[in-house]
């Protein structure tokens, strides 16, 4: 994976799912994320989860649990997230093998990246590619 340096990322995309367990299953199996933590409520719904990809991470949980974030996200449309991977074609094949809906096959871009796009079980668009902008420190 690209940039597996560890540490604490400063940006965490946060998503809510009607079926967070199905989302975690797809994100780990088809898209290669690793579970860092999953916290469930007494009713079995996901209160909070953290999944890792390379040196970045996302947070997710079940929608409809109440609370300010849940209320703020109510009616929000799908989210788009870009993830850097080293081998786009192998990553794409893994997604295909696990039945992910592919929106764009691996494609060489004019700016030097190779990308593909897929949709998750609840409509969010995930782009995976080789482009990794340098961030000055």
N, C-alpha and C positions, 0 to 999 in steps of 0.2 A: 504494500500500500504506500501511497505517496506520503512522505513526510511523517513517519511514525516516530516522532520525537518525544511524545508524552507531554507532560505539563498541563496547564490549564488554558484552554482556548478562551478568548474574550467575547466570542459571539456564539450563541446557542439558538438556532432556529427552534421555535416551540410550536407544536402542532397538537390539536385535539382531534380525536377520532371517536365516532359512535361505537366502533369495535376496536379498541386499542390493542387487545390481544391479537386480533387478526393482523393489524398493522405491524406489530412487533414481529410476528411470524414472517410476514412478507419481507420486511426490511432486513431481517437477519438472514433468511434463507435465500431470497432472490437478489438482494442488493448488497449482501456481504457485511452488514453492520454487526457489531458485537454488543451484546447486552452488558452495560456497566452496572445498572441497578434497575429494579422494577419493584415498586411498592403498590400493594393492592389494599383496597378497603375490605371491610367485613363482607360486603356484598360481592367481592371478587373482581370489581372493576378496577382498572388501573388508575391509581391516584397520581402517580408520577413515575416516569421511566426516563432513563438516560441511555442512549445508544451511541456507540463510538464508530467512527470511520476515519482511518488515518489519524491525524492529530486534531481532528475536529469532533464535535459531538452535537447531538440534537436532544431535546427534551420533548416528551409527549405524555399524554394522558387521555382519559376518557372524557368525552364531552357530556354535558348534562348533569354534572355533579354539583353545580352551584358554585358560588364564589365569584370574585371580581373578574379573573381572567376568563372563566367560562362565559360570563355575561358579556364581556368585551368581544369575545370571539363569535358570539351568537350571530348566525347569518353570514359569517365571513365566507368568502369564496375559497376555492382551492389555493394552495400556496405553491410556489415554485422554489426549489432548492437546488443549488449546484454543488456537486461533490467532486473533488479531484481524485482520480484513480490513475495508477501507472499503466495498466493494460486494459484499454477500453474494450477491445474485442473479446477478451476473456471475461470481463465483467458483464458485458452484454450477453454473452452466451449463457452465463450463470442465470441472469434474469430471464432469458428465454426458456431455459430448462425448468424454471420454477413457475412458468406461466404468466409472467408479468406482461402487461399491455405495453408494447413498444410503440412509441409515437414517432420516433425517427431512428433508423438504424445507425450504426457507427458511420460518421461522416467527417471527412477532413474539412476544416473551416479555413477561410481565407487568412485568418489571423494566426494560423499555425496550430490550432488545437484539433484534436480528434474527439468528437462527442457523440453521445446518443441520448435519447430522451425516453422516459417511461412514465406511466401513470400508476399510482398505488391504488390499493383497494378502495379508497374513498375519494379519488379524483385529484390528489396532489400530483404535481408534475416534478419529477426528479431528473435532472440532467447530470450526466457523469462524463467527465472529460479530462484531458491532459493539461489544459490551461490552468496555470497557478500563478496569479499575479504576485509580484514581489512587493512586499509591504515594508517600506523603510522604517527602521527602528529608532 
